[in-house]
Amino acid sequence: MSEDLFERVIRGEVPADVVFQDETTFAFRDIRPQARVHVLVVPRQRYRNLAELAAGDPQLLSDVVATARRVAELEGILESGYRVVFNTDADAGQTVFHVHAHVLGGEPLGFFGAHEG
C-alpha cells in the first residue's frame, strides 16, 4: 500500500492539532468538524478499515477505542456523552483508507441513522 495522509500526519509532515498520542494511537482534531468536538483517532499501524483492523489486530482495535474514551475525557465530554463512528469503505463515507474513529460530542448530536423516505 502506498503512504496515506494519516501516516504523514503521524510523522509530523502535515500539521495537525494533536489531542493525544501514545505508542499505538494518534488523536487529532478533524479539519472539517461535524460537532463542537470532532477528533480523529488513528492507529499508528495502518489497516484499511475497521473490518481489516478487527481481523488483523483485535488488541489494536481495543487501543483505538480506549484512546477514544481518553479523548472524551480530555475534551470534557466523557460525562455528557459522545459518539464514536468508524466509516468503513466508500459507501459509508470513508475517504482516507487508514482506519480511524471519529469522536464527536460537546453538543446534542441528535439521533443517528434516522432515515426518512
C-alpha positions as CSV (number, residue, x, y, z in Angstrom):
1,M,0.0,0.0,0.0
2,S,1.2,3.5,-0.7
3,E,1.6,6.1,2.0
4,D,-1.6,7.9,3.1
5,L,-2.4,11.3,4.6
6,F,-2.7,10.0,8.2
7,E,0.8,8.4,8.1
8,R,2.1,11.8,7.1
9,V,0.2,13.5,9.9
10,I,1.6,11.0,12.5
11,R,5.1,11.7,11.3
12,G,4.6,15.4,11.6
13,E,4.9,16.1,7.9
14,V,1.3,17.5,7.8
15,P,0.3,19.9,10.5
16,A,-2.3,18.7,13.0
17,D,-3.9,19.9,16.2
18,V,-2.8,16.9,18.3
19,V,-5.1,16.0,21.2
20,F,-3.4,12.8,22.5
21,Q,-0.9,10.2,21.4
22,D,0.7,7.1,22.8
23,E,2.7,4.1,21.5
24,T,-0.1,2.7,19.4
25,T,-2.6,5.5,18.6
26,F,-2.6,9.2,17.5
27,A,-5.5,11.6,18.0
28,F,-6.0,15.0,16.4
29,R,-8.8,17.4,15.5
30,D,-10.7,17.0,12.3
31,I,-10.1,19.8,9.9
32,R,-13.8,19.8,8.9
33,P,-15.5,19.3,12.3
34,Q,-19.1,17.9,12.3
35,A,-19.6,18.8,16.0
36,R,-18.1,21.1,18.6
37,V,-15.7,18.3,19.5
38,H,-14.6,16.2,16.5
39,V,-11.3,14.3,17.0
40,L,-9.9,11.5,14.8
41,V,-8.3,8.5,16.5
42,V,-5.9,6.7,14.2
43,P,-3.8,3.6,14.9
44,R,-0.2,4.2,14.1
45,Q,-0.1,0.9,12.3
46,R,-2.1,1.1,9.1
47,Y,-5.2,-1.1,8.4
48,R,-7.5,-0.1,5.6
49,N,-10.8,-0.2,7.5
50,L,-12.5,-1.4,10.7
51,A,-13.1,-4.9,9.4
52,E,-9.4,-5.3,8.5
53,L,-8.3,-4.0,11.9
54,A,-10.7,-6.2,13.8
55,A,-9.5,-9.3,11.9
56,G,-5.8,-8.4,12.0
57,D,-5.2,-6.9,15.4
58,P,-8.0,-7.0,18.0
59,Q,-5.8,-5.5,20.6
60,L,-5.0,-2.5,18.5
61,L,-8.8,-2.1,17.9
62,S,-9.1,-2.1,21.7
63,D,-6.4,0.5,21.9
64,V,-8.2,2.8,19.4
65,V,-11.4,2.5,21.5
66,A,-9.6,3.2,24.7
67,T,-8.0,6.3,23.1
68,A,-11.4,7.4,22.0
69,R,-12.5,7.3,25.7
70,R,-9.4,9.2,26.7
71,V,-10.1,11.9,24.1
72,A,-13.6,12.2,25.5
73,E,-12.2,12.7,29.0
74,L,-9.6,15.2,27.8
75,E,-12.2,17.2,25.9
76,G,-14.6,17.3,28.8
77,I,-17.4,15.2,27.2
78,L,-17.0,11.9,29.0
79,E,-19.9,12.5,31.3
80,S,-22.2,14.5,28.9
81,G,-21.9,11.9,26.2
82,Y,-20.1,11.3,22.9
83,R,-20.3,9.3,19.7
84,V,-17.6,7.1,18.2
85,V,-18.0,6.4,14.5
86,F,-16.0,4.2,12.1
87,N,-16.8,4.7,8.4
88,T,-15.9,1.5,6.5
89,D,-15.2,1.9,2.8
90,A,-16.5,4.5,0.3
91,D,-20.3,3.9,0.6
92,A,-20.1,4.7,4.3
93,G,-18.1,7.9,3.6
94,Q,-14.6,6.7,4.3
95,T,-12.2,9.0,2.3
96,V,-8.9,8.2,3.9
97,F,-8.3,4.4,3.7
98,H,-6.4,4.2,7.0
99,V,-8.9,3.1,9.7
100,H,-9.9,5.9,12.1
101,A,-12.5,6.6,14.7
102,H,-14.4,9.9,14.8
103,V,-15.0,11.1,18.4
104,L,-17.9,13.6,18.3
105,G,-19.6,15.5,21.1
106,G,-19.7,18.7,23.0
107,E,-23.3,19.4,22.0
108,P,-26.5,17.4,21.5
109,L,-25.9,15.3,18.4
110,G,-29.5,14.1,17.7
111,F,-30.5,10.7,16.5
112,F,-28.1,8.7,14.4
113,G,-29.1,7.0,11.2
114,A,-32.7,8.3,11.1
115,H,-33.8,7.9,7.5
116,E,-37.0,9.3,6.0
117,G,-38.2,8.2,2.6
